[in-house]
Amino acid sequence: MQDWTKIKIVGKRKPPEVDIFSPEWDAYLDLIWSLRRDKTFIPRGVYKFKTFEEANEWAERMVLGEKPTVAPPGQKI
């Protein structure tokens, strides 16, 4: 195991602090809720893909609101 107490830190760069309670975030969340309503982002279930690119493309389509397709019996998507 790595001893995390002896880590060497190089530089002084700090990540920006995001205020999740800001009015901009409230407006963004209102927009997301109005677009999605009661739909889930990614449907539940097991989905198999040949490549990561294919899986990412499918996930993006699901987030945008497309319904998943169902393959006919005996046929793969």
C-alpha distances in whole Angstrom, upper triangle without the diagonal:
4,7,9,12,12,13,16,19,22,25,26,27,26,27,30,31,32,35,35,38,40,43,42,39,42,44,41,40,44,44,42,43,47,46,43,45,44,43,39,37,36,38,36,36,34,35,34,34,35,33,31,34,36,33,33,37,38,35,37,40,39,38,42,44,44,45,43,45,45,46,49,49,48,47,43,43
4,6,9,9,9,13,15,18,21,23,23,23,24,27,28,30,32,33,36,38,41,40,37,40,42,40,39,43,43,41,42,46,45,43,45,44,43,39,37,36,38,37,37,35,36,35,35,35,33,31,33,36,34,33,37,38,35,37,40,39,38,41,43,44,45,43,45,46,47,50,50,49,48,45,44
4,6,6,8,11,14,17,20,21,22,22,23,27,27,30,32,33,35,37,41,40,37,40,43,40,40,43,44,42,43,47,46,44,46,46,44,41,39,38,40,39,39,38,39,38,38,39,36,34,36,39,36,36,39,40,37,39,42,41,40,43,45,47,47,46,48,49,50,53,53,52,51,48,47
4,5,6,9,11,15,18,18,19,19,20,23,24,26,28,29,32,34,37,36,34,37,39,37,36,40,41,39,40,44,43,42,44,43,42,38,36,36,38,37,38,37,38,37,37,38,35,32,35,37,35,34,37,38,35,37,40,39,37,41,43,44,45,44,47,48,49,52,52,52,50,47,46
4,6,9,11,15,17,18,19,19,21,24,24,27,29,30,33,35,38,37,35,38,41,39,38,42,43,41,42,46,46,44,46,46,45,41,39,39,42,40,41,40,41,41,41,42,39,36,38,41,38,37,41,42,39,40,43,42,40,44,46,47,48,47,50,51,52,56,56,56,54,51,49
4,6,9,13,16,17,19,19,21,25,26,29,31,32,35,37,40,39,37,40,43,40,40,44,45,43,45,48,47,46,48,48,47,43,41,41,43,42,43,42,42,42,42,42,39,36,38,41,39,38,41,43,40,41,44,44,42,45,47,49,50,48,51,52,54,57,57,57,55,51,50
4,6,10,13,14,16,16,18,22,23,26,28,30,33,34,38,36,34,38,40,38,38,41,42,40,42,45,44,43,45,45,44,41,38,38,41,40,41,40,40,40,39,39,36,33,35,38,36,35,38,40,37,38,41,41,39,42,44,46,47,46,49,50,51,55,55,54,53,49,48
4,6,10,12,14,15,18,21,23,26,29,31,34,34,38,36,35,38,40,38,38,42,42,41,43,46,45,45,47,47,46,43,40,40,43,42,43,42,42,41,40,40,37,34,36,39,37,36,39,41,38,38,42,42,40,43,45,47,48,47,50,52,53,56,57,56,54,50,49
4,7,8,10,12,14,18,20,23,26,28,31,31,35,33,32,35,37,35,36,39,40,38,40,43,43,42,44,45,44,41,38,38,41,41,42,41,41,41,40,40,37,33,35,38,36,34,37,39,36,36,40,40,38,40,43,45,47,46,49,50,52,55,56,56,54,50,48
4,7,9,11,14,18,20,23,26,28,31,32,35,33,32,36,37,35,36,40,40,38,41,44,43,43,45,46,45,42,39,39,42,43,44,43,42,41,40,40,37,34,34,38,36,34,37,39,37,36,40,41,38,40,43,45,47,46,49,51,52,56,57,56,54,50,48
4,6,9,12,15,18,21,24,27,30,29,32,31,30,34,35,33,35,38,38,37,40,42,42,42,44,45,44,41,38,39,42,43,44,43,43,42,41,41,37,34,35,38,37,34,37,39,37,36,40,40,38,39,43,45,47,46,49,51,53,56,58,57,55,51,49
4,6,10,12,15,18,21,24,27,26,29,28,28,31,33,31,32,36,36,35,38,40,40,40,42,44,43,40,37,38,42,42,44,43,43,43,42,42,38,35,36,39,37,34,37,39,36,36,39,40,37,39,42,44,46,46,49,51,53,57,58,58,55,52,49
4,7,9,12,15,19,21,24,24,27,25,24,28,29,28,29,32,32,32,34,37,36,37,39,40,39,37,34,35,39,39,41,41,40,40,39,39,36,32,32,36,34,31,34,36,33,32,36,36,33,35,38,40,43,42,45,48,50,53,55,55,52,49,46
4,6,9,12,15,18,20,20,24,22,21,25,26,25,26,29,30,29,31,34,34,34,36,37,36,34,32,33,36,37,39,39,38,39,38,38,35,31,32,35,33,30,32,34,31,30,34,34,31,33,36,38,40,41,44,46,48,52,53,53,51,47,45
4,6,9,13,15,18,18,21,19,18,22,23,21,22,26,26,25,28,30,30,30,32,34,33,30,28,29,33,34,36,36,35,36,35,36,32,29,29,32,30,27,29,31,28,27,30,30,27,29,32,35,37,37,40,43,45,48,50,50,48,44,42
4,6,10,12,15,14,17,16,15,19,20,19,20,23,24,23,26,28,28,29,31,32,32,30,27,29,33,34,36,36,36,37,36,37,34,30,30,32,31,27,29,31,28,27,30,30,27,28,31,34,36,37,40,43,45,49,50,51,48,45,42
4,6,9,12,12,15,14,13,17,18,17,18,22,22,22,24,27,27,27,29,31,30,29,26,28,32,33,35,36,36,37,37,38,35,31,31,34,31,28,30,32,28,27,30,30,26,28,31,34,36,37,40,43,45,49,51,51,49,46,43
4,6,9,9,12,11,10,13,15,14,15,18,19,18,20,23,24,24,25,27,27,25,23,26,29,30,33,34,34,35,35,37,34,30,30,32,30,26,28,29,26,25,28,27,23,25,28,31,33,34,37,40,43,46,48,49,47,43,41
4,5,6,9,9,8,11,13,13,13,16,18,18,19,22,23,23,25,26,27,25,24,27,30,31,34,35,35,37,37,39,36,33,33,34,32,29,30,31,28,26,29,28,24,26,28,31,34,35,38,41,44,47,49,50,48,45,42
4,6,9,9,6,8,11,11,10,13,15,15,16,19,20,20,21,23,23,22,21,23,26,28,31,32,33,35,35,37,34,31,31,32,29,27,28,29,25,24,26,25,22,23,25,28,30,32,35,38,41,44,46,47,45,42,40
4,7,8,7,7,10,11,11,13,15,16,16,19,21,21,21,23,24,23,23,26,28,30,33,35,35,38,38,40,38,34,34,35,33,30,31,31,28,27,29,27,24,25,27,30,32,34,37,40,43,46,48,50,48,45,42
4,5,5,7,9,10,11,13,15,16,17,19,20,21,22,24,25,25,24,27,30,32,35,37,37,39,39,41,38,35,34,36,33,30,31,32,28,27,29,28,24,25,27,30,33,34,38,41,44,47,49,51,49,46,43
4,5,5,6,9,10,10,12,14,15,16,18,20,20,23,24,24,24,27,30,32,35,37,37,39,39,42,39,36,35,36,34,31,31,32,28,27,28,27,24,24,26,29,32,34,37,40,44,47,49,51,49,46,43
4,5,5,6,9,10,11,12,14,15,17,18,20,22,23,23,22,25,28,30,34,35,35,37,36,39,36,33,32,33,31,27,28,29,26,23,25,25,21,21,23,27,29,32,35,38,41,45,47,49,46,43,40
4,5,5,6,8,10,10,12,14,15,16,17,20,20,20,19,22,25,27,30,32,32,34,34,36,34,30,30,31,28,25,26,27,23,21,23,23,19,20,21,25,27,29,33,36,39,42,44,46,44,41,38
4,5,5,6,9,10,11,12,14,15,16,18,19,20,19,22,25,27,31,33,33,35,35,38,36,33,32,32,30,27,28,28,25,23,25,23,20,20,21,25,27,29,33,36,39,42,45,46,44,42,39
4,6,5,6,9,10,11,12,14,15,18,19,20,19,23,25,28,31,33,33,35,35,38,35,32,31,32,30,27,27,27,24,22,23,22,19,18,20,24,26,29,32,35,38,42,44,46,44,41,38
4,5,5,6,9,10,11,12,14,17,17,17,16,19,22,25,28,30,29,32,31,34,32,28,27,28,26,23,23,23,20,18,20,19,15,15,17,21,23,26,29,32,35,39,41,43,40,38,34
4,5,5,6,8,10,10,11,14,15,15,14,17,20,22,26,28,28,31,31,33,31,28,28,28,26,23,23,23,20,18,20,18,15,15,16,20,22,24,28,31,34,37,39,41,39,37,34
4,6,5,6,9,10,10,13,15,16,15,19,21,24,28,30,30,33,33,36,34,31,30,30,28,25,25,25,22,20,21,19,16,16,17,20,22,25,29,31,35,38,40,42,40,38,35
4,6,5,6,9,10,13,14,15,14,18,20,23,27,29,28,31,31,33,32,29,28,27,26,23,23,22,20,17,18,17,14,13,14,18,20,23,26,29,33,36,38,40,38,36,33
4,5,5,6,8,11,11,11,11,14,17,20,23,25,25,27,27,30,29,26,25,24,22,20,20,19,16,15,15,14,10,11,12,15,17,20,23,26,30,33,35,37,35,33,29
4,5,5,5,8,9,11,11,15,17,19,23,25,25,28,29,32,31,28,27,27,24,22,22,21,18,17,17,15,12,13,12,16,18,20,24,26,30,33,35,37,36,33,30
4,6,5,9,11,13,13,17,18,21,25,27,27,30,30,33,32,30,29,28,26,24,23,22,20,18,18,16,14,13,12,16,18,21,24,27,30,33,36,38,36,34,31
4,6,9,9,11,11,14,16,19,23,25,24,27,27,30,29,27,25,24,23,21,20,19,17,15,14,13,10,9,9,12,15,18,21,24,27,30,33,35,33,31,28
4,6,5,7,8,11,13,16,19,22,22,25,25,28,27,25,24,23,21,19,19,17,15,14,13,11,9,9,7,11,12,15,19,21,25,28,30,33,31,29,26
4,6,9,10,14,14,17,21,24,24,27,28,31,31,28,28,26,24,23,22,20,18,17,16,14,12,12,11,14,14,17,21,23,27,29,32,34,33,31,28
4,7,10,12,12,14,18,21,22,25,27,30,30,28,28,26,23,23,22,20,18,18,17,14,13,14,11,14,14,16,19,21,25,27,29,32,31,29,27
4,7,9,9,12,15,18,18,22,23,27,26,24,24,22,20,19,19,16,14,15,13,10,10,11,8,11,10,13,16,18,22,24,26,29,27,26,23
4,6,6,9,12,15,16,19,20,24,24,21,22,20,17,17,17,14,12,13,12,9,8,11,9,11,11,12,16,17,21,24,26,28,26,24,22
4,7,9,13,15,14,18,18,22,21,18,18,17,14,13,14,12,9,9,10,6,5,8,8,10,10,11,15,17,21,24,26,28,26,23,20
4,6,9,11,11,14,15,18,18,16,16,15,12,11,12,9,7,9,9,6,6,10,9,10,10,9,13,15,18,21,23,24,22,20,17
4,6,9,10,13,15,19,19,18,18,16,13,14,14,11,9,12,11,8,9,12,10,10,9,8,11,12,15,19,20,22,20,18,16
4,7,9,13,15,19,20,18,20,18,14,16,17,13,12,15,15,11,13,16,14,14,12,10,13,13,16,19,20,21,20,18,17
4,6,10,13,17,18,17,19,17,14,16,17,13,13,16,16,13,15,18,16,16,13,11,12,12,14,17,17,18,18,16,15
4,7,10,14,15,15,17,15,12,15,16,13,13,16,16,14,17,19,18,17,15,12,13,12,13,16,16,17,16,13,13
4,7,10,12,12,14,11,9,12,13,10,10,14,14,12,15,18,17,15,13,10,11,11,11,15,15,16,14,11,10
4,7,9,10,12,10,8,12,13,11,12,15,15,15,17,20,20,18,16,13,13,12,12,15,16,15,13,10,9
4,6,7,9,6,6,10,10,9,11,14,14,15,17,19,19,17,17,13,13,14,13,17,17,16,14,10,9
4,7,9,7,8,11,12,12,14,16,17,18,20,22,22,20,20,17,16,17,15,18,19,17,15,11,10
4,5,5,6,9,10,11,13,14,16,17,19,20,22,20,20,17,18,19,18,21,22,21,18,15,13
4,5,5,6,9,10,10,12,14,15,16,18,20,19,20,17,18,20,20,23,25,24,21,17,15
4,5,5,6,9,10,11,12,14,15,17,19,17,19,17,18,20,20,23,25,24,21,18,15
4,6,5,6,9,10,11,12,14,16,17,15,16,14,14,16,16,20,21,21,18,14,11
4,5,5,6,9,10,11,12,14,16,14,15,12,14,15,16,20,21,21,18,15,12
4,5,5,6,9,10,11,12,14,14,15,14,16,18,19,23,25,25,22,18,15
4,6,5,6,9,10,11,13,12,13,12,14,16,18,21,24,24,20,17,14
4,5,5,6,9,10,11,9,10,9,10,13,14,18,21,21,18,15,12
4,5,5,6,9,10,10,11,10,13,15,17,21,23,24,21,18,15
4,5,5,6,9,9,11,11,14,17,19,23,25,26,23,20,17
4,5,5,7,6,8,9,11,15,17,20,23,24,21,19,15
4,5,5,5,7,7,10,14,16,20,22,24,21,19,16
4,5,7,10,11,14,17,20,24,26,28,25,22,19
4,6,9,11,14,18,21,24,27,28,26,23,20
4,6,9,12,16,19,22,25,27,24,22,19
4,6,9,12,15,18,21,23,21,19,16
4,6,9,13,16,18,21,19,17,14
4,7,10,13,16,17,15,14,11
4,6,10,13,14,12,11,8
4,7,9,11,10,9,8
4,6,8,6,6,6
4,6,6,8,9
4,6,8,11
4,7,10
4,7
4
